[in-house]
Amino acid sequence: MPLNSSFMNSKYYLSIIIPSYEEEAQLQLTLPKLRNYLIKQDYPWEVIIVDDGSSDGTPRIPHEIFRKTESVKVLTRPKNRGKGYSVKQGVIAASGKLILVSDADFSTPIEDFEKLHNYIKQGYDIAIGSRSLADSNIEIRQTWYREGMGRIFNVFVQMLVLRGFVDTQCGFKCFDREKLIPIFSQMTVDGFCFDVEFLFISKKRGLKTIEVDVNWRNAPHSQVSLVTDPIRMLLDLVRIRQNDKKGIYH
């Protein structure tokens, strides 16, 4: 897939979407590294920060890091709606042929985009980072209770909704925007469980998806509540199953 023909109908080749909530400190650390990587690439790119109702300086940081001539958008929402809602808004606003979604802390480094990109060039529609494959490199692990929570959640994912993935929640995903836009129009989950809904609908539509081993360096700062979010995520799994029975995803 030569670059000179692969984005003929797109303004950019790559759109990077970063859902953000109270991420001023994280973005100050990660955006300079992201910019240094992107300016070395030979394809046009854009960065879209979706500020999900932050009260700190999250919306200000991107404009301090990137130059005015560089393609950076900041979408600001008046109130917090959730990571899934932010990603959907970013995808709608994007102009790239390919979308890369990353958490603001870049626990998976931007350089690992090349691993995902290689599979997209081989014909896959979606390539998702995974922390749980044999070749994944975990440099700094999550706390034992967060890892345990993730394993338990994956058991429920396998039982209730989606088999075949060992890590649906790694926040590093790449996909062909044109093929995936119809899926985002059907999605109903605004929170952290949006990854499962995204993969569930993609599988129903027969899109070719692969999990890719990535490097992972856990950042201690996390927006996931150990009290409320697991309950919401389990309820969202039930909602996905009910949506499917109602035919919402057909």
Phi, psi and chi 1 to 4 in degrees:
 res  aa     phi    psi   chi1   chi2   chi3   chi4
   1 MET       -   87.6 -173.2  172.2   65.9      -
   2 PRO   -62.0  140.6   -6.9   15.5      -      -
   3 LEU   -63.5  -32.8  -70.1 -177.4      -      -
   4 ASN   -69.6  -11.4   61.2    2.2      -      -
   5 SER  -120.4   -8.7   62.0      -      -      -
   6 SER   -82.6  -16.5   59.5      -      -      -
   7 PHE  -125.7   32.5   56.5   90.4      -      -
   8 MET   -58.7  -33.2  -69.6  178.0   61.3      -
   9 ASN   -98.5   11.2  -63.2  -40.3      -      -
  10 SER  -126.5  146.5  -57.4      -      -      -
  11 LYS   -70.1  -35.5 -175.1  175.7 -179.0  179.9
  12 TYR  -123.7  157.4  -56.7  102.8      -      -
  13 TYR   -82.7  -40.2 -177.7   67.8      -      -
  14 LEU  -130.1  128.3  177.7   65.9      -      -
  15 SER  -111.7  125.4  -63.4      -      -      -
  16 ILE  -104.4  120.5  -59.3  176.4      -      -
  17 ILE  -108.1  126.4  -63.7  172.4      -      -
  18 ILE  -123.9   99.0  -53.1  172.9      -      -
  19 PRO   -68.9  133.7   25.8  -32.1      -      -
  20 SER  -139.9  135.8  -56.6      -      -      -
  21 TYR  -142.6  116.2  175.9   63.7      -      -
  22 GLU    53.9   51.2  -49.6  -71.5   15.4      -
  23 GLU  -114.4   24.9  -62.0  -75.1    8.3      -
  24 GLU   -53.9  -50.4  177.1 -178.5   -0.3      -
  25 ALA   -66.0  -41.1      -      -      -      -
  26 GLN   -65.7  -44.9  -72.7  -67.7  -28.6      -
  27 LEU   -65.4  -32.2  -67.5  175.9      -      -
  28 GLN   -61.7  -30.3  -74.1  175.9  -34.0      -
  29 LEU   -86.0  -38.9  -65.3  173.3      -      -
  30 THR   -93.5  -32.9   58.7      -      -      -
  31 LEU   -65.6  -36.0  -70.7 -172.6      -      -
  32 PRO   -60.8  -38.7  -26.7   36.7      -      -
  33 LYS   -66.5  -40.5  -62.3  176.4 -176.8  177.6
  34 LEU   -62.3  -46.4  173.5   62.9      -      -
  35 ARG   -61.6  -44.3  180.0 -178.9  178.9  -86.4
  36 ASN   -59.8  -34.3  -73.0  -19.4      -      -
  37 TYR   -71.6  -46.9  173.6   82.7      -      -
  38 LEU   -68.0  -37.8  -70.4  173.8      -      -
  39 ILE   -69.0  -10.5   61.5  176.7      -      -
  40 LYS   -91.3   -7.2  -62.7  173.6 -175.9  176.0
  41 GLN   -84.4  156.3  -52.7  -50.4  -48.0      -
  42 ASP  -100.5   19.0   62.1   -5.9      -      -
  43 TYR  -127.3  154.4   49.2   76.0      -      -
  44 PRO   -73.4  141.0   24.1  -31.5      -      -
  45 TRP  -140.3  162.7   50.1  -94.4      -      -
  46 GLU  -141.7  152.7   65.8  174.1  -15.4      -
  47 VAL  -118.6  129.5  175.3      -      -      -
  48 ILE  -121.3  114.3  -59.6  176.5      -      -
  49 ILE   -97.3  123.2  -48.1  -67.6      -      -
  50 VAL  -106.3  105.2 -174.1      -      -      -
  51 ASP   -83.4  115.1  169.3   39.4      -      -
  52 ASP   -94.6   59.4 -166.9   17.8      -      -
  53 GLY    76.7   34.4      -      -      -      -
  54 SER   -69.5  151.4  -59.3      -      -      -
  55 SER  -104.1   -5.1   60.0      -      -      -
  56 ASP   -97.3 -157.7   65.0    0.6      -      -
  57 GLY   -90.8   21.4      -      -      -      -
  58 THR   -48.8  -48.1  -67.0      -      -      -
  59 PRO   -66.6  -21.3  -15.7   29.7      -      -
  60 ARG   -81.6  -34.0 -176.0 -172.0   74.2 -109.4
  61 ILE   -59.6  -46.7  -58.0  -55.9      -      -
  62 PRO   -55.0  -38.9  -25.5   35.9      -      -
  63 HIS   -73.6  -19.4  -62.6  -58.4      -      -
  64 GLU   -80.8  -28.0  -66.2  179.4   -6.8      -
  65 ILE   -89.3  -45.9  -56.2  -60.7      -      -
  66 PHE   -91.2  154.2  -71.7   88.1      -      -
  67 ARG   -80.7  159.6  -63.2  177.8 -178.4  176.1
  68 LYS   -63.3  -27.5  -69.0 -177.6  178.9  180.0
  69 THR   -81.9   -7.2   55.7      -      -      -
  70 GLU   -93.2  152.0  -66.0  168.6  -21.5      -
  71 SER   -84.4   94.0  -56.5      -      -      -
  72 VAL  -133.5  130.8  177.2      -      -      -
  73 LYS  -120.0  144.6  -61.2  177.0 -173.5  175.3
  74 VAL  -122.5  115.0  178.0      -      -      -
  75 LEU   -98.3  120.7  -51.9 -179.5      -      -
  76 THR  -110.9  126.5  -57.4      -      -      -
  77 ARG  -103.1  141.1  -55.8  -61.1  163.7 -166.4
  78 PRO   -69.1  -25.6   23.7  -33.4      -      -
  79 LYS  -143.1  158.9   62.7  179.8 -178.6  177.8
  80 ASN   -70.9  126.9 -176.5 -101.1      -      -
  81 ARG  -118.1  -20.1  -73.6  -75.3  -60.1  -91.0
  82 GLY   119.9  159.7      -      -      -      -
  83 LYS   -62.8  -42.3 -178.6  179.1  178.9 -179.1
  84 GLY   -61.3  -43.2      -      -      -      -
  85 TYR   -61.9  -41.6  179.9   82.3      -      -
  86 SER   -64.0  -43.4  -64.2      -      -      -
  87 VAL   -62.2  -43.1  171.7      -      -      -
  88 LYS   -60.7  -43.0  -75.7 -176.2  -79.0 -172.9
  89 GLN   -64.2  -37.9  -64.5  -55.9  -54.7      -
  90 GLY   -65.7  -42.0      -      -      -      -
  91 VAL   -63.5  -41.4  170.8      -      -      -
  92 ILE   -62.1  -38.5  -68.2  170.1      -      -
  93 ALA   -81.4  -13.6      -      -      -      -
  94 ALA   -75.3  154.4      -      -      -      -
  95 SER  -122.0    3.0  -58.3      -      -      -
  96 GLY   -79.2  154.7      -      -      -      -
  97 LYS   -67.3  -42.7  174.3  177.3  174.4   53.1
  98 LEU  -109.6  146.2  -61.3 -175.3      -      -
  99 ILE  -113.8  133.9  -59.7  -73.6      -      -
 100 LEU  -118.4  122.0  175.7   68.5      -      -
 101 VAL  -101.4  130.4  178.1      -      -      -
 102 SER  -139.7  145.8  174.8      -      -      -
 103 ASP   -66.9  156.9  -68.0  -24.0      -      -
 104 ALA   -65.0  -26.8      -      -      -      -
 105 ASP   -81.9   -7.9   58.1   21.2      -      -
 106 PHE    45.7   51.3  -82.0   86.9      -      -
 107 SER   -58.2  -33.7  -69.2      -      -      -
 108 THR   -93.9  120.7  -62.1      -      -      -
 109 PRO   -66.4  151.3   23.9  -34.0      -      -
 110 ILE   -58.5  -29.4 -177.8   58.3      -      -
 111 GLU   -59.1  -24.4  -70.7   78.7    7.4      -
 112 ASP   -74.3   -6.5  -83.1   13.2      -      -
 113 PHE   -55.6  -34.6  162.2   66.8      -      -
 114 GLU   -63.5  -32.5  -65.8  165.7   18.9      -
 115 LYS   -64.7  -47.6  -71.3 -173.4  174.9 -175.3
 116 LEU   -66.2  -40.4  -83.8   58.4      -      -
 117 HIS   -60.3  -38.6 -170.5 -154.7      -      -
 118 ASN   -58.5  -38.4  -75.8  -23.5      -      -
 119 TYR   -74.3  -34.8  -75.7   98.4      -      -
 120 ILE   -61.9  -41.3  -61.9  -65.4      -      -
 121 LYS   -66.8  -23.0  -70.4 -171.2  -70.5 -173.8
 122 GLN   -83.2   -4.7  -69.1  174.2   33.0      -
 123 GLY   116.6   -1.1      -      -      -      -
 124 TYR   -75.2  144.8  -75.0   88.8      -      -
 125 ASP   -84.0  -31.6  -57.5  -53.9      -      -
 126 ILE  -138.0  134.8  -53.8  167.2      -      -
 127 ALA  -129.1  123.4      -      -      -      -
 128 ILE  -119.0  138.3   65.2  172.8      -      -
 129 GLY   -68.6  146.5      -      -      -      -
 130 SER  -135.3  134.5  177.5      -      -      -
 131 ARG   -92.7   -3.6  -59.7  160.5  -68.5 -175.7
 132 SER  -114.6    5.9  -58.5      -      -      -
 133 LEU   -81.3  162.0  -63.7  174.8      -      -
 134 ALA   -59.8  -35.1      -      -      -      -
 135 ASP   -93.7    2.7  -68.7  -28.1      -      -
 136 SER   -66.8  141.8  -60.3      -      -      -
 137 ASN  -110.2  104.4  178.3   32.2      -      -
 138 ILE   -94.6  103.4  -50.2  -59.6      -      -
 139 GLU   -79.0  -42.9  -62.8  179.0   14.1      -
 140 ILE  -131.2  119.9  -61.9  180.0      -      -
 141 ARG   -81.5  159.4  -53.1 -166.2   71.5   88.0
 142 GLN   -71.3  165.0  -66.6  176.8  -59.0      -
 143 THR   -62.0  155.7   56.3      -      -      -
 144 TRP   -59.0  -35.4   65.0  -91.5      -      -
 145 TYR   -74.2  -31.8   47.2   86.9      -      -
 146 ARG   -72.5  -38.5  -72.5 -167.7  179.8  -85.1
 147 GLU   -62.9  -41.9  -76.7 -165.4   -7.6      -
 148 GLY   -63.1  -41.2      -      -      -      -
 149 MET   -61.5  -39.3 -175.8  174.8   71.8      -
 150 GLY   -65.7  -40.9      -      -      -      -
 151 ARG   -65.5  -41.6  -74.9 -166.9  -69.0  -91.8
 152 ILE   -64.5  -42.6  -67.4  170.3      -      -
 153 PHE   -60.8  -40.9  176.4   71.5      -      -
 154 ASN   -64.2  -32.9 -169.0   55.0      -      -
 155 VAL   -61.8  -44.1  169.6      -      -      -
 156 PHE   -67.0  -37.4  -80.0  100.8      -      -
 157 VAL   -59.1  -46.5  170.6      -      -      -
 158 GLN   -64.8  -39.3  -60.6  -80.1  -22.1      -
 159 MET   -72.8  -41.6  -71.6  172.3   49.3      -
 160 LEU   -98.6  -33.0  -63.6  175.6      -      -
 161 VAL  -131.4  -53.9  179.7      -      -      -
 162 LEU  -143.7  118.6 -176.2   65.8      -      -
 163 ARG  -100.9  157.2  -65.7 -177.1  179.9  -85.4
 164 GLY   103.2   -3.9      -      -      -      -
 165 PHE  -121.5  134.7  -65.5   95.8      -      -
 166 VAL   -92.7  -17.1  -65.1      -      -      -
 167 ASP  -150.1   96.3 -176.6    8.8      -      -
 168 THR   -84.6  -16.8   60.2      -      -      -
 169 GLN  -100.9   -0.8  -59.5  -51.9  113.7      -
 170 CYS   -61.4  127.9  178.5      -      -      -
 171 GLY   -84.2   44.6      -      -      -      -
 172 PHE  -141.2   99.6 -157.6   71.9      -      -
 173 LYS  -136.5  141.1  -66.6  176.6  169.8   63.1
 174 CYS  -127.3  140.3 -177.8      -      -      -
 175 PHE  -159.6  163.8   50.7   86.7      -      -
 176 ASP   -78.2  115.3 -175.2  -56.4      -      -
 177 ARG   -60.3  -46.7 -179.9 -179.3  178.1  -86.2
 178 GLU   -60.0  -39.0 -175.5  175.0   -8.5      -
 179 LYS   -74.5  -25.8  -67.9 -179.1 -179.4  178.8
 180 LEU   -97.7  -14.0  -88.0  -65.3      -      -
 181 ILE   -54.8  -43.4  -82.2  -71.2      -      -
 182 PRO   -60.4  -30.6  -23.3   35.2      -      -
 183 ILE   -69.1  -42.5  -73.2  176.2      -      -
 184 PHE   -64.6  -27.7  -80.6   90.4      -      -
 185 SER   -70.4  -18.0   68.4      -      -      -
 186 GLN   -97.5  -10.8  -68.3 -177.1  -47.2      -
 187 MET   -75.1  142.8  -68.9  175.2   62.7      -
 188 THR  -120.5  -11.9   63.5      -      -      -
 189 VAL   -91.0  124.6  174.5      -      -      -
 190 ASP   -95.6  -16.7  -74.4  -16.2      -      -
 191 GLY   -94.7 -156.2      -      -      -      -
 192 PHE   -68.0  -18.5  -69.0  107.0      -      -
 193 CYS   -80.9    3.4 -154.3      -      -      -
 194 PHE   -60.4  -30.3   89.2   95.8      -      -
 195 ASP   -58.4  -41.9  -60.0   87.7      -      -
 196 VAL   -66.6  -44.7  178.1      -      -      -
 197 GLU   -62.1  -42.6 -173.8  179.2   36.4      -
 198 PHE   -57.3  -48.2  168.3   75.1      -      -
 199 LEU   -72.1  -34.1  -67.3  170.8      -      -
 200 PHE   -63.0  -49.0 -179.9   78.9      -      -
 201 ILE   -66.4  -39.6  -57.6  172.8      -      -
 202 SER   -60.4  -41.1  -60.3      -      -      -
 203 LYS   -66.4  -40.0 -172.4  173.5 -178.0  178.6
 204 LYS   -62.1  -33.3  -76.0 -174.3   68.5   71.3
 205 ARG   -85.0   -2.6  -74.4  177.9  171.5  -98.1
 206 GLY    78.9   19.5      -      -      -      -
 207 LEU   -72.4  145.6  -65.6  179.8      -      -
 208 LYS   -85.4  115.6 -165.6  175.1  179.3 -177.6
 209 THR  -126.0  144.0  -54.3      -      -      -
 210 ILE  -139.0  142.1 -172.8  168.8      -      -
 211 GLU   -88.9  138.2  -79.5 -172.3  -88.6      -
 212 VAL  -125.4  132.1 -178.8      -      -      -
 213 ASP   -65.7  136.3   58.9  -81.9      -      -
 214 VAL  -133.3  169.6  -66.1      -      -      -
 215 ASN   -85.1  145.6  -64.5  -74.0      -      -
 216 TRP  -142.2  128.6  175.0  -92.7      -      -
 217 ARG  -130.3   98.0 -172.2 -179.5 -178.2   89.1
 218 ASN   -59.4  133.5 -177.3   60.0      -      -
 219 ALA   -97.1  132.0      -      -      -      -
 220 PRO   -63.2  -27.3   22.1  -33.2      -      -
 221 HIS   -74.2  124.9  167.8   76.5      -      -
 222 SER  -142.2  141.8  175.0      -      -      -
 223 GLN   -91.8    0.2  -60.6  -66.1  -10.0      -
 224 VAL   -84.3  121.3 -179.6      -      -      -
 225 SER   -82.3  130.1  167.4      -      -      -
 226 LEU   -73.5  -12.3  -67.8  173.9      -      -
 227 VAL   -98.0  -54.7  178.0      -      -      -
 228 THR   -91.4  -37.6   58.0      -      -      -
 229 ASP   -66.0  -38.9  -75.4  -38.0      -      -
 230 PRO   -58.7  -37.9  -27.1   36.5      -      -
 231 ILE   -66.3  -45.6  -63.1  172.2      -      -
 232 ARG   -61.7  -39.5  -69.3  172.7 -178.1  167.2
 233 MET   -67.7  -39.6  -68.7  171.4   76.5      -
 234 LEU   -65.2  -40.7  -70.4  176.1      -      -
 235 LEU   -64.1  -35.9  -68.5  175.4      -      -
 236 ASP   -67.7  -33.7  -79.1  -23.1      -      -
 237 LEU   -61.6  -42.2  -69.9 -179.7      -      -
 238 VAL   -64.1  -40.3  174.3      -      -      -
 239 ARG   -63.1  -40.6 -174.4 -157.3  -59.7 -176.6
 240 ILE   -60.9  -44.3  -67.0  168.8      -      -
 241 ARG   -62.5  -41.9  174.9   52.8   63.3 -168.0
 242 GLN   -67.7  -40.8  -69.5  175.5  -22.2      -
 243 ASN   -58.1  -40.4  -74.6  -12.2      -      -
 244 ASP   -65.0  -42.3 -173.8   43.6      -      -
 245 LYS   -64.3  -31.9  -69.6 -178.4  178.3  178.9
 246 LYS   -79.8   -8.4  -66.2  176.2 -177.6  177.1
 247 GLY    84.3   14.6      -      -      -      -
 248 ILE   -64.2  -29.4  -70.1  175.2      -      -
 249 TYR   -93.4    5.2  -59.1  137.9      -      -
 250 HIS   -79.9      -  -71.5  -48.0      -      -
